[in-house]
Amino acid sequence: MDDSPPPLTTSLRLRLLLSLCLVSLGFAAQQLGAAEGETVRLAYKFQPNESLHLEYKQDMKMSLRVPGLNRVMSSQTIADKHLRVISVDTEGNALVEPVIDRTRMTSRQDEDAESKFDSDDGEDCPAEYRPLLATVGKPLVRIKFAPNGKLLQADSVHGGAAIAKDIEQDPTLNFLIVFPEQPISVGEIWKDEFETTVQLDKTLKQGVKIRREYRLLKLNGSRAEIELKTVCLTPLRDPKLEMQISSRLLNGTIVFDHHLGQIVSREMRVENQVINGIGPNTMVSTVMTQSERSVPKPNRAKRDK
């Protein structure tokens, strides 16, 4: 086994950025007949040509231990982005385009020099980040959502075929809360269970059952706070499979203003340790945090597309 784990590849950076940006994006929500202490029904209310602008930050620290070598890798991603509602049909289903307006990324291994990327630097950015640069300022996918947040369809835009396929096939990439059809009250729990996949080898995949458990924690004036816990229901006896699934098990809270019908913030965290995930006698410890908040004014990418 090679005792020098390679740095994060550009393709991995791209998938992490796009997937995490999609996983973490919020959207406007409508609460019908809501008042503190009452039972309420939660649903999304989409408006044509409406945009929701967000600021997103992710910090990740990964410690790798292999025989004879310890390594620490850290990275940070900061993104300005927005969701644009293209259209809404008579049933309330909305066609939505997520767009990254600007992104800044830094990464470092041990005491090596820090690698930096800012999409506003244009073609002056390091060559390894240019595939990321090509994704900024334009939509890659167009997604159809039902009023309760269920993902109905994802189509490619501007060469985003692989991303669209991933979104349709992997429910963990749905960035909306899937609300229950029935009214709920403070303290009540609802669950969203689905199957995602892990890669066994170059050609074989295995289905893995995931549960997202939501709880309406409280209503404080116009603010509603929802707790999210994500668990894997399928026993994973292979550490390599555990490595693949662990980053998808997000836990945290979502706050939205049920009077304005808009997501206010998200705070998510993943913390895990996998033994033998990259080979015998190895250990990988990961701590990842994500934070996001809605902003009234957009931060557009400077480059023309």
C-alpha positions in Angstrom: 0.0 0.0 0.0 1.3 3.5 -0.9 2.1 5.2 2.4 1.4 8.7 0.9 -2.3 9.3 0.4 -2.8 11.5 -2.6 -4.3 15.0 -2.3 -7.9 15.7 -3.0 -8.3 15.4 -6.8 -10.0 18.1 -8.8 -12.9 15.8 -9.7 -13.4 15.0 -6.0 -13.4 18.7 -5.2 -15.9 19.3 -7.9 -18.3 16.6 -6.8 -17.9 17.6 -3.1 -18.6 21.3 -4.0 -21.6 20.6 -6.2 -23.1 17.9 -4.0 -22.7 19.7 -0.8 -24.0 22.9 -2.3 -27.0 21.1 -3.5 -27.4 19.1 -0.2 -27.2 22.4 1.9 -29.3 24.8 -0.2 -32.6 26.0 1.4 -35.8 27.2 -0.2 -38.8 29.3 0.6 -41.5 27.5 2.6 -45.1 28.4 3.5 -46.7 27.5 6.8 -50.5 27.3 6.6 -52.5 28.5 9.5 -49.5 28.6 11.8 -49.5 29.9 15.4 -47.4 28.8 18.3 -49.0 25.9 20.1 -51.3 25.0 17.2 -51.1 22.1 14.7 -49.8 23.4 11.4 -49.3 22.1 7.9 -46.0 22.9 6.3 -45.7 23.2 2.5 -43.5 25.0 0.0 -45.0 27.9 -2.0 -43.1 28.6 -5.2 -43.4 31.8 -7.1 -42.4 32.1 -10.8 -39.3 34.3 -11.3 -38.5 34.3 -7.6 -34.9 33.9 -6.4 -33.6 32.9 -3.0 -30.0 34.1 -2.3 -27.8 32.3 0.2 -24.3 32.4 1.7 -22.8 29.0 2.5 -19.7 27.9 4.4 -18.2 24.5 4.9 -15.2 23.6 7.0 -13.7 20.1 6.9 -10.7 18.5 8.8 -9.7 15.0 8.0 -7.0 13.1 9.9 -5.5 10.0 8.2 -3.4 7.5 10.0 -1.7 4.8 8.0 1.3 2.6 9.1 4.3 4.8 9.5 2.5 8.0 8.6 0.0 10.5 10.0 -1.5 13.2 7.8 -4.0 16.1 8.4 -6.0 17.6 5.6 -8.2 20.7 6.0 -10.3 22.6 3.6 -12.8 25.5 3.6 -15.5 26.4 1.0 -17.4 29.7 1.0 -20.0 30.2 -1.7 -22.6 32.8 -2.7 -25.5 31.2 -4.6 -29.1 31.4 -5.5 -32.1 29.4 -6.5 -34.2 30.7 -9.3 -37.8 29.5 -9.9 -38.3 29.1 -13.6 -42.0 28.2 -13.6 -44.8 26.8 -11.4 -47.5 24.5 -12.9 -51.2 24.3 -11.9 -50.4 21.7 -9.2 -47.8 23.8 -7.6 -44.8 21.9 -8.9 -41.9 24.2 -9.4 -39.0 24.1 -11.9 -35.9 25.4 -10.1 -32.3 26.2 -11.1 -29.6 26.3 -8.5 -26.7 28.6 -9.4 -23.3 29.1 -7.7 -22.5 32.9 -8.2 -19.1 32.8 -6.6 -17.0 30.3 -4.7 -13.8 30.5 -2.7 -11.9 27.4 -1.6 -8.8 26.7 0.4 -7.1 23.4 1.2 -3.9 22.3 3.0 -2.2 19.1 3.8 -0.1 19.1 6.9 2.3 22.1 6.8 2.3 22.3 3.0 1.5 25.6 1.3 -2.2 26.4 1.2 -3.9 26.0 -2.1 -6.4 28.8 -2.9 -9.2 29.3 -5.4 -11.5 32.3 -6.0 -13.8 32.2 -8.9 -13.6 36.0 -9.2 -9.9 35.5 -10.2 -11.1 34.1 -13.6 -8.5 32.4 -15.7 -5.8 33.4 -13.3 -6.9 30.7 -10.9 -4.7 27.5 -10.6 -5.1 25.0 -13.3 -6.4 22.3 -10.9 -9.5 24.5 -10.1 -10.5 25.4 -13.7 -13.1 22.7 -13.9 -14.7 24.3 -10.9 -14.4 27.7 -12.5 -16.5 26.5 -15.5 -19.4 25.7 -13.2 -19.7 29.2 -11.6 -22.3 31.7 -12.7 -24.6 29.3 -14.7 -27.0 26.5 -13.8 -26.0 22.9 -14.4 -29.3 21.3 -13.6 -33.0 22.2 -13.6 -35.0 20.4 -10.9 -38.7 19.9 -10.5 -40.1 19.9 -6.9 -43.6 19.0 -5.6 -45.1 21.5 -3.1 -44.1 19.2 -0.2 -40.5 19.2 -1.3 -40.4 15.9 -3.0 -37.9 15.8 -5.9 -39.7 14.8 -9.1 -37.2 15.3 -11.9 -33.8 16.6 -12.7 -32.6 17.6 -16.1 -29.2 18.7 -17.5 -28.4 22.3 -18.3 -25.0 23.5 -19.7 -23.4 20.1 -19.6 -24.6 19.0 -16.1 -25.8 15.5 -17.2 -23.8 13.6 -14.6 -25.0 15.9 -11.8 -28.6 15.6 -13.0 -28.4 11.9 -13.0 -26.8 11.8 -9.5 -29.6 14.0 -8.2 -32.4 11.8 -9.6 -30.8 8.6 -8.4 -29.5 9.8 -5.0 -32.2 11.2 -2.7 -29.5 12.4 -0.3 -28.9 15.2 -2.8 -32.4 16.6 -2.4 -31.7 19.9 -0.6 -35.3 20.5 0.4 -37.0 19.2 3.5 -39.7 16.8 2.5 -42.7 17.8 4.6 -45.5 15.5 5.6 -48.9 15.8 4.0 -50.7 16.0 7.3 -50.6 18.8 9.8 -47.9 18.6 12.6 -47.4 20.1 16.0 -44.4 21.2 18.1 -42.5 18.1 19.3 -43.8 15.9 16.5 -41.4 13.8 14.4 -41.7 12.8 10.8 -39.3 10.6 8.7 -38.0 10.5 5.2 -36.6 7.0 4.3 -35.0 6.2 1.0 -32.2 4.2 -0.7 -28.9 5.5 -1.9 -26.0 3.6 -3.3 -22.3 2.9 -2.5 -19.7 1.7 -5.0 -18.5 -1.9 -4.3 -16.0 -1.8 -7.2 -15.6 -0.2 -10.6 -18.8 -1.7 -11.9 -20.9 -3.0 -8.9 -23.1 -0.9 -6.6 -25.0 -1.7 -3.4 -28.2 -0.1 -2.1 -28.1 1.5 1.3 -31.1 2.6 3.3 -31.0 6.1 4.8 -33.4 7.7 7.2 -33.8 11.5 7.7 -35.7 12.2 10.9 -37.1 15.6 11.4 -38.6 17.1 14.6 -40.4 20.4 14.9 -38.5 21.7 18.0 -40.3 25.0 18.6 -42.1 28.1 17.3 -40.6 31.3 18.5 -42.7 34.2 17.1 -42.3 33.8 13.3 -39.3 31.5 13.6 -39.7 27.7 13.4 -36.8 25.5 14.3 -36.5 22.0 12.9 -34.0 19.3 14.1 -32.5 16.9 11.6 -30.9 13.5 12.4 -29.7 11.3 9.6 -28.9 7.6 10.2 -27.9 4.6 8.0 -30.4 1.7 8.4 -28.3 -0.8 6.5 -25.6 -2.6 8.4 -22.2 -1.8 6.8 -19.7 -4.4 7.6 -17.1 -3.2 5.1 -15.2 -0.1 6.3 -14.7 1.1 2.7 -18.5 1.3 2.3 -18.7 3.1 5.6 -16.2 5.7 4.3 -18.5 6.4 1.4 -21.7 6.8 3.4 -20.5 8.7 6.5 -20.3 12.2 4.8 -24.0 11.9 3.9 -25.2 11.5 7.5 -25.8 15.2 8.3 -27.2 16.3 11.7 -28.3 19.8 12.7 -31.0 22.4 12.7 -32.9 24.4 10.1 -34.6 27.7 11.0 -37.2 29.3 8.8 -39.6 32.2 9.1 -43.1 30.8 8.8 -44.7 34.2 8.3 -42.4 35.2 5.5 -42.2 31.7 4.2 -38.4 31.6 3.8 -35.5 29.5 5.1 -33.4 31.6 7.5 -30.5 29.4 8.3 -29.0 25.9 8.4 -26.3 24.5 10.8 -25.1 21.0 10.0 -22.3 18.8 11.3 -20.8 15.4 10.5 -18.2 13.8 12.9 -17.0 10.2 12.4 -14.1 7.9 12.7 -13.6 4.9 10.4 -11.1 2.1 11.1 -9.5 0.3 8.1 -11.5 2.4 5.7 -8.5 3.0 3.4 -6.7 -0.3 4.1 -5.5 -2.5 7.0 -4.4 -0.7 10.2 -5.7 2.7 9.0 -7.9 5.2 10.6 -9.7 8.2 9.1 -11.3 10.8 11.4 -13.5 13.5 9.8 -15.2 16.6 11.2 -17.2 18.7 8.8 -19.5 21.6 9.5 -21.8 23.4 7.2 -23.6 26.7 7.8 -25.9 28.6 5.5 -28.1 31.7 5.8 -30.4 33.6 3.5 -29.3 37.1 2.4 -31.4 39.9 1.0 -29.0 41.0 -1.7 -27.2 38.7 -4.1 -23.4 38.5 -4.6 -23.1 37.9 -8.3 -20.0 36.4 -9.9 -17.9 39.1 -11.6 -17.2 37.1 -14.7 -19.5 37.2 -17.7 -20.9 33.9 -18.8 
